[in-house]
Amino acid sequence: MNIHFWGAARTVTGSMHLIEANGRRVLLDCGMYHGRRKEAFERNRNIPFDAASVDVVVLSHAHIDHSGNLPTLVRAGFRGEIYSTGATRDLAALLLMDSARIQESDVARVNRRRRKQGKTLFEPLYTEDDVVETIDRFVTIPYHRSREILPGIAVRFIDAGHMLGSTSVVLDVDAVGERRRLLFSGDIGRPGLPILRDPQTIGDVDHVIMESTYGNRLHEPADQAQDYLLETVRRCCDRGGKLLIPSFAVGRTQELAYRLNQLWHSGDLPPLDVYIDTPLGVRTTEVYRLHPECFDREMVQRLQTDPDGDPLGFDRLTYIKKADESRRLNDLEGPAIIISPSGMCEGGRILHHLIHHGGKKSTTILFVGFQAQGTLGRHILEGGREARIYGDPYPIRAKVRRAGAYSAHGDREQLVEWIEEVRETGSPKQIFLVHGEEQSSLALKETLEGRGFPSVHVPERGSVAEL
């Protein structure tokens, strides 16, 4: 059995790990890479192996950096099945269709300029038709149900606690009477976050592919998230400006709605309007309501006791669907909260809000998620005072804040706790650290080796590991 590391190796995004076992090929995730525009454009467009040779795909969760290149894979010749939980399938259908629309829209905008300059026109990475064909290939499996997906290869999903429907993937491989178990962590969530259950583990594991996003950092305690949000809102009100929150439409947006709901009903939230400006956010919130099997006990109780019967909404919260409603926010007077994707400021309506409000000193930009290297969000977070949006420069004079307590990834201690639980029934023979920038993965490797874990590796893109 071999693993080819084709994505999220010494970087965070673009998760893609190709397993060869029993003469078959299983692809774990097929995510979109985010980084410097030209590099991302080329890497996402070129699948680094024969897509038609892949027998099945197993998808850990629906975030675009894990699912976003599935239509590219299908377009390149993949004709197998895609296995996931039901919630992941429903969210992926929305996220991939939205991704196709954004790409087609952005390419059309860029091509108008290139046509005037006499340059070669671009094509979108994939289209809505490609997404339809991709979603038709999904097969859903509930948590904790083992299913044979290829001869001698069975998959089981356990809850990763990262987003709705997210999983750690267990692959049991029987080869010539010898059983080997591979555990792919997916993205490991944080214990104690609202809405979702805490991450789970499984024992008797031979090999582990493990995320390391925050392998060298500790988060602020999760119970400080609400206090930090309230403090930021109050400061923004005092400045009389807008609070812009670039947020992933799935997961972080719903958590923010949940916490603002609590602040509103407790009487602590200042009297200002809140806008979730994304049609995708509206639709994904509806998907959340359809999957109570993913909720923790607190969320189930809130569904029964919330004064409005909706923990993800309240009187001052408006979900924006139409483009003309979004444009009207540009002329909004007074303080307000605008939550809008993309979470790394790489597309979507947040770019228009940065154009109109990012240059004002009264504005506050609050980052509530990881910002990958090379993204506009990372540039702004690190103090960039000019943002290039659709090829044009715009000033950034807003106050910039980061809320680490909102991360949906486990930090160093929580990652170590997760793998220690795996080790309780026997130490894995090999651990491969992925989904982290190089310094983060190497730091976690050092930590795990100090804890006595044997054979910890940080693979490079394109490398092959024999199990």
N, C-alpha and C positions, 0 to 999 in steps of 0.2 A: 504493500500500500504506500502510495506517494502523495505528497501535497505540493502543488505548484502555487506559490504565493504571487498572485497577479495584481493585487490591489490592497490598499490600506497596509502596506509594508513600509515601515519607517515613515509613515504619514498617516493622517487620520481618516481621510475619506477614500471612497472608491473600493469598498470591501468586495473582494473577489478571490476565492480560494478554491482551486480545482483539485478534487480528490480522485485518484486512480486506484481502484480496488476491484478484484474479481474480474478484471478485463473490462470494467465499466468506468464511466466518468461522471462524477457528481460535482456540481458547482455549488459551493456555499456562497450565496449572495451574488449579486451582479450590480454593484453600486456605481453611482456617478462620482467622478473625481472632481473636487473643487480645489482650485489653486490659481496660479497665474493664468490669465485668460487664454493665451496662445497654447500653453502646455495642456491646460484642461481641455481645450477644443480638440487638440490632436489625440490625447489619450482616450477621451470618451468616444471618439469617432472610430477608433481602431481597436477592435477586439483582438487580444494578443494570442489567440489560439483559434482552431477551427471550431466555429460555433456549432456546426452540424454534428461534430463528434461528441458533444455533450449529451448524455442520456437523460439526466434530470437536473433540475435546480431545486435547492432547498433554501428558502428565504427566511432569515431570522426575524426580520421586521420590516416595516414599510418605509422608514426614513429614506429619502432619496439617495443618500450616500451608501445605502445598502441595496436599494431596489431600482434606482433611477436609470440603469443601463439595460434593464431587461428587454425593453422594446428594441434596442440596438442589437442585442443578442438574437432576438427573433428575426429581425430584419436581415441579419447575417446568416441565417439558416438553421437556427435551433428549432427543433420540432418536438421536443419532449414535454414532460409535465413539470409544473412549478408547484412545490409543496409549501404550505404555510398554514397558520391558524386562520380561522374564519375572519377574525377582526383584521388581521394583516391583509388578507385578500381584499376586504372592503375598503380599507384605507389606501392600499396600493392602487386600486382602481381610480380613486379620486386624485391621488398625488401624481400618478403617471400621466393622467389626462391633463391635469393642470400643467405639468412639466412640458408636455407636447405643445400646449397652447402658448405658453410663455416663449418657448423656443421659436415657434413659428412667428409669433409677434415680434420678438427681438430681432430675428433674422430679417424680417420684412423691413424693420426700421433701419437696420444697418445697411441693407441692400439699397435702400433709397439713396443713401449717401454714396455707396460704392458705384451705383449706376451713373451718378452724375460725374464721378471721378474716372469713369471708364474702366473700373476694376472688375475682376471676376466676381460673380455673385456667389454667396454662400447658400447652402441648403440646410434646413433644420436637421438636428441629429436624428429625429424621428417624428412621425406625424400621429394624429389621433387614430388613424386607421391601424398603425402599428401597435398602438396601445390596446385597441379592441382585440386584435389577434393575440396579444400577450395575455390579457386577462382571461381569455377563453382557455388558456392552458393551465390555469390554477386548479389545484386540488387541495381541499382544506382538511386538516386533521386537528381534532381537539387536543388540548393539553393532556399529557400523560397517557396517550394512546400509542402503542407501538404499532408501526405499519411497515410491511416489507415494500420497498419502493423499487428494488431491483433484486434479482436472484442473489440471496445471501447478504443483502444490505437492507437493514431496517432503520427507520427514523422514529425518534420520539421528541416531542417538544416539552420543555419545562419553562415556567414563567421567569423571564429575565427582569421583570419589574422596571423596565426602561420606558416603555410607551404602551399604548393599547395594543394587545395582541403580541407583544414582543416575546421572543423566546431565546433560550439557550438550546442548541441543537445537539441531540445525542445520536450518533451513528454507530450502530452495532454491525460489525462486519464478520461474517463467518467465511473463512477461507481454509479449505482442506481440513475441516474439523477444528480449526483454531479460531476462537472468538476474540476479536479486538474491539475495544470501545474508544471512539473519538468523541470528545466533547468540544464543541465550538460555542464559546460564551455568548456570541452576539455582543450587544452592548449591555453591560451590567448596570442595572439601576441602583438607586440609593435607597436604603431602608428608611422607612418613616415618611416617605413622600405621600401627599394626598392622592386620592382617587384609585391608585393602583396597588396591587399586592407587592410585598417585598420580594426581591429576587430569590430564586430557589437554586439548589444544587443537586447533584446526583453523585453517587459513589462508584467505586469499582471501575475507575477510568484509567485507560492506558496512555492516552495522548490528549493534550489540551491545546486548542487554539484560543488564545485569551486576549481580550482587548486591554489596552494600556493608556487610554486617553489621558487620564490624570494620574499616571503612575509615579509622578514626582511632585504631586501637590496634594494639599488638604483643602477641603471646602470649608466655608463657614457652616456652622451647624444649620441643619434644615429648618429648625424651629425659629431661626432668625429671619427667614425669608420674608415673612409677612411684615415684620417690623421694619425691615429695610425698604420694602416696597412702600409702606405708609410714609416713612421718612422722606423718600424720594418724591412721592406725590405732593406732600406738604411743601417741600422746598420749591417744587415746580410751580405750585399755586402762588407762593410768595413772589416768585419771579414773573408771574402773569403770563407764562408761556406754555408751550405744548410739551408733553412728555411723549417722546417717540420710543416705542419698544419694538425693535426688530425681533420677530419671534417666529419659530417654526410653527406652521399651521396645525401640526399634530403634536400633541403632548404639552409643550410649553404654553401655547395659547389657552388650552383648557385649564391648565393649572393656574394661570393668571386670572382667568375668569372666576375660578373657584375661590381663590384668595380674595379677590376684589368683592365677590359676593359676601364673604364672611365679614370683611371690613365695612361694607355697606349696612348689613343687618346689625352689626355691633354699634353702629353710629359713629365710627372712627373715620370713615372716608369723607374727605371734604366734598362739598356739593358741586361736583363737576361731572361733565359727561364723559363716558368711556365709549370708544369706538373700536370694535374689532373689524378692521378693514380688509376683509378677504372673503370672497365667495367660498374659497376652499375651507377657510376656518368655520364658516357656517355649516358646510356639508360634513366636515369631519366631526364637529360637535354633535351633529345628528347621529353619526355612526357611533360615537361614544355612548349615546343613549340606548343604542341597540345591543350593546354588549356588556350587560351587567356581570357576566361570568368572569370578566377581567377585573372587577372592582374589589377594593379592600372593604373591610367591615364598616369603616367610618363612612365611606361613600354610599354604601347601601343604606345606612341609617339616615344620612343626609337626604337621600332621595325620598325617604318617608316623612322626614320632619322639617325640611326646608320651608320657610314661610310662603314662598312662591311655588313650591313644588319643583324647583329647578335650581340645583346647586351651581349651574353654569350660566346663570342669567339673573338679572335684577333690573329694577326700574330705570336706572341711569345708564344701563349697558345697551348699546345698539350694535347689532351685527350688520355690516355694510356688504351688500351684494353687488349693486350696479355701479358701473364705472362713473356715471354722472354724480352719484351720491358720494363716491370717493373724491371726485374733483372738488366738490363743494367744501370738503374739509380744508382745502387750501386757503379758503377765505374765512375760516372759522375765527371768531373773535374770542379772546379770553383764554384761560387755561382749559386744557382737555387732555385726555389720555388717548393716544392712537396706537393700537397694537396691530402690526402688519408684517407679513412675510416679505422677503425671505429672511431667515434668522441670521444669515451671514451677509446680508445686503448684496446678494449676487443677482437679484432679479426681483420682479414683483412690484407691488404698489409702494413698498417702503422707499424705493428709489425716488418716487415722485414726492413723497413727504420730506425726504432729505433735500431735494431740490428746493422746495418751497419753505421749509422751516429750519433746515440744518445750518443755514447761514445766519440765524438770529441768536443773539446772546441769551435771550429769554428761554430758548429751547433747551431741553435736557434729552439726551439720548441714553437709554438704559439698555445695556446688553445683558441678556439673561441666559445665554447659551455659549457654547464653544465657538470660537472664531478661528477657522483654519488659516494657515499661512497662505498669503497671496490673495485673500479675499478682501473686499472693500471693508467689511466689518472689522477685520483684524487691523487694517490700515487706520481706520478711525479710532479704534480702541487704543492703538499705540501712539496716538497723538497727531495723526495726519490732519492737517488743516485745510486740505483741498481734496475733493473727491471727484474722480472722473466718472461720469455717469452718461452712458450712451455716447461716449467719445468726447464729451464737453466737460470742462472744469467747473466745479462749484465750490464755494467756500464752506468750511465747517467752523462755525464760531460757537456752536452749542456746547454746553457742559456735558461731558461724557462720564458715565458711571457704569460699573460692572457689578452685577449681583451674583456672586459665586454660589450663594445658597440655593439658587434655582437650577443648578446643573442636574440633569437627569442621569448623569454618569456617576458611578461610584468613584470616590477619591482613592488615594494610595492605600489608606488603612482599610477601606471597604473592599477594595480589590484583593488585598491580602487575606482578609477574613473569608472572602468567597472561595479562594483557592485552598485555604486551610480546611474549610468544610469538605471540599472535594477530597482532600488528602486523608480525611478521617478513616476511610476504608482502604487506604493503600496509596502510596505516593505515585503520581503519574510518572511514566518513564521519560516523557518529553513534554516540555511546555514551550509553545511558540507565541511570542508576544507581538501582536499586530494592533492596528487601529490606534496608533499613537505617534506623535512626532518623535524623532529619533532619540532626543535627550530624555523624553518621558519613558519610552520603552526601555532604554538602557538603564535608567534609574530603577525601574521596577525589577528588571533582571537582577541587578545588584542586591536589591532588597530580598527577592525570593531566594537567591543563592545564599544570602546570609541566614535565611530561615531553614536552610538545609534541603531545598528543592534541587534535585539533580537535573542536569541537562536542560537548562533554560536558554532559549535561542531568540534572537531578534532578526528574523529573516529579511533579506532585501528583496525588492521587487524582481520577479523572474526567477528567484531561487527555488530549488526543489529539495524537499526533505523526504528521506526514506524512513518509513516507520517499521 
